[in-house]
Amino acid sequence: MIYADPAVAAGENPVLFVWRSPENKLFLLGKNPIEQPDELLTDIDLSRLIGQDPSLKEATEIPAGFRAYRKTAQNSWKIAQLNPKTGQGQYMDGYLEWINKMYVDGYFTGGTVPHFYTFPGRPKLYGWISASLGLALLVVVFIVGRINRGEGSVNSLGPAIIGLFLLFIGVSLLLRTTKRKSAKDKNQGR
């Protein structure tokens, strides 16, 4: 069975994400988010879509438990196996959870944080930026406090707390990415 984004099925948008579930169901998604799973169209004429985009044939022949994705229609497909523990993979699990729970107040994908924080593109860069902003804010608060000779120390408490918070976030992200990298290097050495 084939499930497709309505814009993809109509030929308005290219297929950018293909997923074959463990039950051998094929999902064809484009760039537009699907708000309800009921919006997906079923029993699509796959040969017509392959006629419009011949590279789609490679992506639709993936085995169960795999996904294929690309950024634009001109890019080549990247094929990867999904997480065998869950049967779907972390990204797809988060996406489906987000679809089902996006209107629940106070609920984020994974229960605590939005999915775009769970899969950040460059966490090390964000860590450096956060740490440097926090450090810069603390330096400014210290300099202003010294210039005013402690008179404005009560007013600078809020910015100092924010600076410490940003510094803590940055350092913790940098430590986490360093631990992941060292663990990955150890696993590759085996």
C-alpha positions as CSV (number, residue, x, y, z in Angstrom):
1,M,0.0,0.0,0.0
2,I,1.2,3.5,-0.8
3,Y,0.6,6.6,1.2
4,A,1.4,10.0,-0.2
5,D,1.3,13.7,0.6
6,P,-1.6,15.2,-1.4
7,A,0.7,17.8,-3.0
8,V,3.1,15.0,-4.1
9,A,0.2,12.8,-5.4
10,A,-1.0,15.7,-7.5
11,G,2.5,16.3,-8.9
12,E,2.7,19.8,-7.4
13,N,5.7,19.1,-5.1
14,P,8.6,16.6,-5.6
15,V,9.1,13.6,-3.3
16,L,11.8,14.4,-0.8
17,F,11.3,11.7,1.8
18,V,10.5,8.0,1.2
19,W,9.9,5.6,4.0
20,R,9.0,1.9,3.8
21,S,7.5,0.7,7.1
22,P,8.3,-2.7,8.6
23,E,4.8,-3.7,7.4
24,N,6.0,-2.8,3.9
25,K,3.8,0.3,3.5
26,L,5.4,3.0,1.4
27,F,5.2,6.6,2.5
28,L,6.0,9.4,0.0
29,L,6.3,12.9,1.6
30,G,7.2,16.3,0.2
31,K,8.3,19.5,1.8
32,N,4.9,20.4,3.3
33,P,4.1,19.1,6.8
34,I,1.2,16.8,7.2
35,E,-1.1,17.9,10.0
36,Q,-3.2,14.8,10.3
37,P,-2.3,11.2,9.2
38,D,-5.8,11.1,7.6
39,E,-4.6,13.6,5.0
40,L,-2.3,11.1,3.4
41,L,-3.7,9.7,0.2
42,T,-3.7,6.0,-0.4
43,D,-3.3,3.8,-3.5
44,I,-1.4,6.4,-5.6
45,D,-0.4,5.7,-9.2
46,L,3.3,5.2,-8.6
47,S,4.2,4.7,-12.2
48,R,2.9,8.2,-13.0
49,L,5.1,9.7,-10.2
50,I,8.1,7.7,-11.5
51,G,7.4,9.0,-15.0
52,Q,7.6,12.6,-13.7
53,D,10.7,11.9,-11.6
54,P,12.7,8.8,-12.8
55,S,15.1,9.0,-9.8
56,L,12.1,8.1,-7.6
57,K,12.3,4.5,-8.8
58,E,15.5,4.0,-6.8
59,A,13.9,5.4,-3.7
60,T,10.8,3.3,-3.9
61,E,12.7,0.0,-4.2
62,I,14.1,0.3,-0.7
63,P,13.5,-2.7,1.6
64,A,11.3,-2.5,4.7
65,G,12.8,-0.6,7.5
66,F,14.7,1.8,5.3
67,R,14.3,5.5,4.3
68,A,15.5,7.6,1.4
69,Y,15.7,11.4,1.6
70,R,17.1,14.3,-0.3
71,K,17.0,18.1,0.1
72,T,15.8,19.0,-3.4
73,A,14.6,17.2,-6.4
74,Q,18.0,17.7,-8.1
75,N,19.9,16.0,-5.3
76,S,20.7,12.3,-5.2
77,W,18.9,10.0,-2.8
78,K,20.5,9.1,0.5
79,I,19.3,5.7,1.7
80,A,19.6,4.7,5.4
81,Q,18.3,1.9,7.6
82,L,16.0,3.0,10.3
83,N,16.6,2.2,14.0
84,P,15.9,-1.6,14.4
85,K,14.9,-1.2,18.1
86,T,11.8,0.9,17.3
87,G,11.1,-0.4,13.8
88,Q,10.8,3.1,12.5
89,G,13.7,5.3,13.5
90,Q,14.1,8.2,15.8
91,Y,13.4,10.9,13.2
92,M,10.2,9.2,11.9
93,D,9.0,8.4,15.4
94,G,9.4,12.1,16.3
95,Y,7.7,13.2,13.2
96,L,4.7,10.9,13.7
97,E,4.5,11.9,17.4
98,W,4.6,15.5,16.4
99,I,1.7,15.0,14.0
100,N,-0.4,13.3,16.6
101,K,0.3,15.6,19.5
102,M,1.0,19.0,18.0
103,Y,-2.1,20.6,19.4
104,V,-1.7,19.3,22.9
105,D,-0.8,22.3,25.2
106,G,2.5,21.9,26.8
107,Y,3.5,18.7,25.0
108,F,6.6,18.5,22.9
109,T,7.9,15.7,20.8
110,G,9.7,13.3,23.2
111,G,7.7,14.7,26.0
112,T,10.0,17.6,27.0
113,V,11.6,19.3,24.0
114,P,10.6,20.0,20.4
115,H,12.0,17.7,17.7
116,F,14.1,20.3,16.1
117,Y,16.2,20.5,19.3
118,T,16.4,16.7,19.5
119,F,18.1,16.5,16.1
120,P,20.1,19.7,15.9
121,G,22.2,20.3,12.8
122,R,25.3,21.7,14.5
123,P,25.1,21.3,18.3
124,K,28.8,22.1,18.8
125,L,28.4,25.5,16.9
126,Y,25.4,26.3,19.1
127,G,27.4,25.4,22.2
128,W,30.2,27.8,21.2
129,I,27.8,30.6,20.4
130,S,25.9,30.1,23.7
131,A,29.0,29.9,25.8
132,S,30.6,33.0,24.2
133,L,27.4,35.0,24.5
134,G,27.1,34.0,28.2
135,L,30.7,34.9,28.8
136,A,30.4,38.2,27.0
137,L,27.3,39.1,29.0
138,L,29.1,38.3,32.3
139,V,32.1,40.4,31.3
140,V,29.8,43.4,30.5
141,V,28.0,43.0,33.8
142,F,31.3,42.9,35.6
143,I,32.7,46.0,33.8
144,V,29.5,47.9,34.4
145,G,29.5,46.9,38.1
146,R,33.1,48.1,38.5
147,I,32.4,51.4,36.7
148,N,29.4,52.0,39.0
149,R,31.4,50.8,42.0
150,G,28.7,48.3,43.1
151,E,25.8,50.8,43.0
152,G,24.0,49.0,40.2
153,S,24.7,45.5,41.4
154,V,21.0,44.9,42.2
155,N,20.0,45.9,38.6
156,S,22.7,43.7,37.1
157,L,21.6,40.5,38.8
158,G,19.2,39.5,36.0
159,P,21.7,39.9,33.2
160,A,24.3,38.0,35.3
161,I,21.9,35.1,35.8
162,I,21.1,35.0,32.1
163,G,24.8,35.1,31.3
164,L,25.5,32.2,33.7
165,F,22.6,30.3,32.2
166,L,23.9,30.8,28.6
167,L,27.4,29.8,29.7
168,F,26.1,26.6,31.4
169,I,24.1,25.7,28.3
170,G,27.1,26.2,26.0
171,V,29.6,24.3,28.2
172,S,27.1,21.4,28.7
173,L,26.5,21.1,24.9
174,L,30.3,21.2,24.2
175,L,30.9,18.5,26.8
176,R,28.1,16.4,25.4
177,T,29.4,16.6,21.8
178,T,32.9,15.8,23.0
179,K,31.7,12.7,24.8
180,R,29.7,11.5,21.7
181,K,32.7,12.0,19.5
182,S,35.1,10.1,21.8
183,A,32.5,7.3,22.2
184,K,32.1,7.1,18.4
185,D,35.9,7.0,18.0
186,K,36.2,4.1,20.5
187,N,33.4,2.2,18.7
188,Q,35.1,2.6,15.3
189,G,38.4,1.4,16.8
190,R,37.0,-2.0,17.6
